[in-house]
Every structure is written in structure tokens, then in C-alpha cells.
Amino acid sequence: MFGKIKETSDFIRNEIGETPDFAIVLGSGLGALKNEVEAIKTLKYRDIPNFPQTTVAGHSGKLIYGRLEGKKVLMMSGRFHYYEGHDMQTITFPFRVFHLLGIKNLIVSNASGGVHPDFQVADIMIIKDHINMMPEHPLRGKNLDELGPRFVDMSEPYSRRMIALAKQVAEEEGIDAKEGVYVALQGPTFETPAEYGMVRAIGGDAVGMSTVPEVIVAKHQGMDVFGISIITDLGGPEIAFAVSHEEVLAAADKAMPKVIRLVKGLLRKC
């Protein structure tokens, strides 16, 4: 595995010629952020050695390297999900590569279902913590000692420094940014009312099908992480709104201007 990670990182390094300051993951419907980047190089996943392929609408399957707010950024337009049939090593492979590229900071984004009673569709939530309910752990198996320790401290999964800076940006920009706990389930079904109720009962504010494996692997490698969720649907034990992937993408599109302003402001302050 380490040999493949190194081969891929060497290929990307040769293509971009620099060490990015940030890796940014664009979740479902969040691809418009890539239009804000002064693009220098675009690589299709299929042209990158060993890189997985995405199969989900709203995930275009490209790495975009460029400048955003004075920072060198490598954007991942399209992520990989457990429900697509990938194992955790495949899902988190790009984040292993990011580490070998020398990237120290990661911004992750996703579309999620809101279970907090104060949340509305198209709200944005800064992720302060998460609960991992995926059926497989990304660090299960032989440890990659070259990349990180066997046992990983998770007392600060999301950078308190970046959260504080993002809150400053939200206040300055007049953005109503919520803060909460993200719960990861495997999908691909949206949650039942009882499952939404369970998420709320265990301390979750939003629920989705991604992000947490990526964050765990990033922390294994000592990266600083900032996470943001767009609330694209609502659920709870007493309410059941029908939802489709198309509606998720539409809600994400509605929230996109706020996300762009928040991320750009955060990059300026970092």
C-alpha cells in the first residue's frame, strides 16, 4: 500500500511542482467552489496512477491545483464513499497521498441531514466533533508506521484554531453559521425517522455518509482539519420529509454562496 501511495504522490508532485498549503474536499453539490480558484493544473482521477474512481452525481472526479485567497490549494472535486462498494483503504487513499505531498491542512465539506431542531435547509454547520458509526474503521489492520502511530489521539479532530477563525469570518460576513456534531452512517439510504431520532439521542446535530474516515486518516498523519456541513434535508423521530439526491444537490447549491464566503475568509486568515 505504501508503495502505491508514494507512486501516486510522486506523480502529482511532478505535475504541480509545488507543495499545496491546503487540501479541500468538495462534497455533494459543492463543486461550485472550484470556480473560485485560479486554476494552474487539473488532473482527472482516471489519469492519476492508483487513484480510485467516483460514481456519484455531483462528484466530478478531478484534482484541481491552483491559488485561492493567496493560498496554494489542491481541491478534490469528488470523493469516495463506503456505499459505493469501496473499502476504507480506497476511500482514504487520496488523504494518504496528500500527506506525502506535504500538505498540513485539510478542509472537508459535505451535504448532511439536519436533526437539530433549530436547523433549516440550506443552513451551514461548522463541524466541532463527530461520531463514527461506519461499520469499518479506516485504521483497521496493519498500521502504516511511515504515516502515523498505531493509536491516534482524537481529542481535537477538528482544529479549534480554524473553528475560531471561521467564526470570526462568519461574524464579519454576516453568515449565520451553526456549530455541531456530525454523525457518519454508511448509506446509501437516507435515514428513517427512528434513525434520525437515534442520531439526535446520541448527541448528533447532523448526519451524513462521508467525511469521518477522511478526518480519522488525516489526524493519523498529524494534519489540521476544518469541516463544514450544508444542511440539505431535515429529519427527526416525529417528522419524515421525503428526500432525493436531486433535492440534496439543489439545497447545497442554495447554500453555496455562504460556503464560498466562509472558506475564502478562512483561507485569508490562516
C-alpha positions in Angstrom: 0.0 0.0 0.0 2.7 2.5 0.9 4.4 1.9 -2.4 1.2 2.9 -4.3 0.7 5.9 -2.1 4.3 7.1 -2.9 3.9 6.4 -6.6 0.7 8.5 -6.7 2.2 11.3 -4.7 5.3 11.4 -6.8 3.1 11.6 -10.0 1.1 14.5 -8.6 4.1 16.3 -7.3 5.7 16.1 -10.7 2.5 17.6 -12.3 2.0 20.5 -9.9 5.6 21.2 -8.9 4.8 22.7 -5.5 3.6 21.8 -2.1 0.0 22.9 -1.5 -0.9 24.7 1.7 -4.4 23.2 1.9 -6.3 20.2 0.5 -10.0 20.9 0.1 -12.7 18.2 -0.4 -15.8 19.3 -2.3 -18.8 17.2 -1.2 -22.2 16.6 -2.8 -23.2 19.7 -4.8 -20.3 21.8 -3.5 -18.4 21.8 -6.8 -19.0 25.5 -7.5 -16.2 26.4 -5.1 -13.7 25.2 -7.7 -14.8 28.1 -9.9 -13.3 30.5 -7.4 -9.8 29.0 -7.9 -7.2 30.4 -10.1 -6.5 27.0 -11.6 -3.0 26.1 -12.6 -3.4 22.3 -13.2 -6.3 20.0 -13.5 -5.9 16.2 -13.2 -8.7 13.7 -13.9 -8.8 10.9 -11.4 -8.6 8.4 -14.3 -5.3 9.8 -15.3 -3.7 9.5 -11.9 -1.9 6.2 -11.1 -3.7 4.1 -8.5 -6.4 6.8 -7.9 -10.0 5.5 -7.3 -12.9 6.5 -9.4 -16.1 8.2 -8.2 -19.6 7.1 -9.3 -21.9 9.6 -7.6 -23.7 12.5 -9.3 -22.4 15.8 -8.1 -18.8 14.4 -7.8 -16.9 15.2 -11.0 -13.7 13.3 -10.4 -10.9 15.8 -10.7 -8.0 17.2 -8.7 -7.7 20.9 -9.2 -4.5 22.7 -8.2 -4.3 26.5 -8.0 -4.5 29.6 -5.9 -7.3 30.8 -3.7 -7.0 33.9 -1.4 -3.3 33.7 -1.7 -3.0 30.1 -0.7 -1.9 27.1 -2.7 -4.8 24.7 -2.7 -5.4 21.2 -4.1 -9.1 20.6 -4.5 -10.6 17.2 -4.6 -13.8 17.5 -6.8 -15.5 14.2 -6.0 -14.9 11.9 -3.0 -15.3 8.2 -2.5 -18.0 6.6 -0.3 -18.3 3.3 1.5 -21.7 2.8 0.0 -20.2 2.7 -3.5 -18.5 -0.6 -2.5 -15.1 0.9 -1.8 -13.2 -0.4 1.3 -11.8 2.2 3.8 -8.3 2.0 2.4 -9.6 3.1 -1.0 -11.8 5.8 0.4 -8.9 7.3 2.3 -6.2 6.7 -0.3 -6.2 10.3 -1.5 -5.6 11.6 2.0 -2.6 9.4 2.4 -1.3 10.9 -0.8 -2.0 14.4 0.4 0.2 13.7 3.5 3.1 12.6 1.3 2.7 15.7 -0.8 3.5 17.7 2.4 0.0 19.1 2.9 -0.6 20.1 6.5 -4.1 21.4 6.4 -7.4 19.8 5.2 -10.8 21.4 4.7 -13.7 18.9 4.3 -17.2 19.6 3.3 -20.4 17.6 2.9 -24.1 17.6 2.5 -26.0 16.3 5.5 -29.3 15.8 7.1 -30.1 18.2 10.0 -31.5 16.7 13.2 -31.0 19.8 15.5 -34.4 21.4 16.0 -33.0 24.9 15.2 -31.6 23.8 11.8 -33.2 24.7 8.4 -32.5 23.5 4.9 -29.5 25.4 3.4 -28.0 26.2 6.8 -24.3 25.7 7.2 -22.8 23.9 10.2 -19.2 24.1 11.3 -18.2 20.6 12.5 -16.9 20.7 16.0 -16.8 17.0 16.6 -18.0 13.7 15.1 -19.4 10.3 15.9 -18.2 7.4 13.8 -20.9 4.9 13.1 -19.4 3.4 9.9 -19.1 -0.4 10.0 -15.4 -0.4 9.2 -12.6 1.7 10.7 -10.1 3.2 8.3 -7.1 2.3 10.6 -8.1 -1.3 11.0 -5.4 -3.7 10.0 -1.6 -3.4 9.9 -0.5 0.2 10.8 1.4 2.2 8.2 4.2 3.3 10.5 5.6 5.6 7.9 2.5 7.7 8.1 1.4 7.7 11.7 1.1 5.9 15.1 -0.9 2.8 15.8 -3.1 4.6 18.4 -4.3 8.0 17.4 -5.3 10.8 19.7 -8.7 12.2 18.7 -9.3 14.8 21.4 -9.2 17.5 18.8 -10.5 16.0 15.5 -11.3 19.5 14.1 -8.8 22.3 14.6 -10.0 24.7 17.4 -7.9 27.4 15.8 -9.6 27.1 12.4 -13.0 26.9 14.0 -12.3 30.1 15.9 -11.1 31.8 12.7 -14.2 30.6 10.8 -16.5 32.0 13.5 -14.7 35.4 13.1 -15.3 35.2 9.4 -19.0 34.3 9.9 -19.5 37.3 12.2 -17.7 39.7 9.8 -19.5 38.4 6.8 -23.0 38.3 8.4 -23.2 34.5 7.9 -25.4 32.5 10.3 -23.0 29.6 10.8 -24.3 26.9 13.2 -21.9 24.6 15.0 -22.4 21.0 15.9 -21.6 17.3 15.9 -21.6 15.3 12.6 -22.6 11.6 12.7 -21.4 9.3 9.9 -23.6 6.4 8.7 -22.7 4.2 5.8 -25.7 4.9 3.5 -26.8 4.9 0.7 -30.3 5.1 2.1 -31.4 8.3 3.7 -32.3 7.9 7.4 -35.6 6.7 8.7 -37.4 8.8 11.3 -36.2 6.4 14.0 -32.6 6.6 12.8 -32.8 10.4 12.8 -34.1 10.2 16.4 -31.2 7.9 17.3 -28.7 10.4 15.8 -30.1 13.1 17.9 -30.3 11.0 21.0 -26.6 10.1 20.9 -25.6 13.8 20.6 -25.6 14.4 16.8 -26.7 17.6 15.1 -26.3 16.4 11.5 -25.9 13.1 9.8 -24.3 12.0 6.5 -22.4 9.3 4.6 -18.8 10.5 4.4 -16.1 12.7 5.9 -15.3 10.9 9.1 -13.0 8.2 7.6 -11.1 11.0 5.8 -10.7 13.0 9.1 -9.5 10.0 11.0 -6.8 9.3 8.5 -5.8 13.0 8.3 -5.4 13.0 12.1 -3.4 9.8 12.0 -0.9 11.7 9.9 -0.9 14.9 12.1 -2.9 17.1 9.7 -5.1 20.0 10.9 -8.7 19.7 9.8 -11.7 22.1 9.3 -15.1 20.7 8.5 -18.3 22.2 7.2 -21.7 20.6 6.5 -24.5 22.0 4.4 -27.9 21.1 5.8 -29.7 19.7 2.8 -32.7 18.0 4.4 -34.3 17.7 7.9 -35.4 14.7 10.0 -36.4 13.6 13.4 -38.4 10.9 15.2 -41.7 12.9 14.7 -41.1 14.2 11.3 -40.4 12.5 8.0 -39.7 14.6 4.9 -39.2 12.6 1.7 -35.8 13.5 0.2 -34.0 12.7 -3.1 -30.4 13.2 -4.2 -31.6 15.9 -6.6 -33.1 17.8 -3.7 -29.8 17.5 -1.8 -27.9 19.0 -4.7 -30.4 21.8 -5.0 -30.2 22.7 -1.3 -26.4 22.6 -1.5 -26.5 24.9 -4.4 -28.7 27.4 -2.5 -26.2 27.5 0.4 -23.1 27.7 -1.8 -22.6 31.5 -1.7 -22.3 31.3 2.1 -19.9 28.4 1.9 -17.7 30.2 -0.6 -17.5 33.3 1.5 -16.7 31.3 4.7 -14.0 29.2 3.1 -12.4 32.1 1.3 -12.4 34.1 4.5 -10.9 31.3 6.5 -8.1 30.9 3.9 -7.4 34.6 4.2 -7.0 34.4 8.0 -4.9 31.2 8.0 
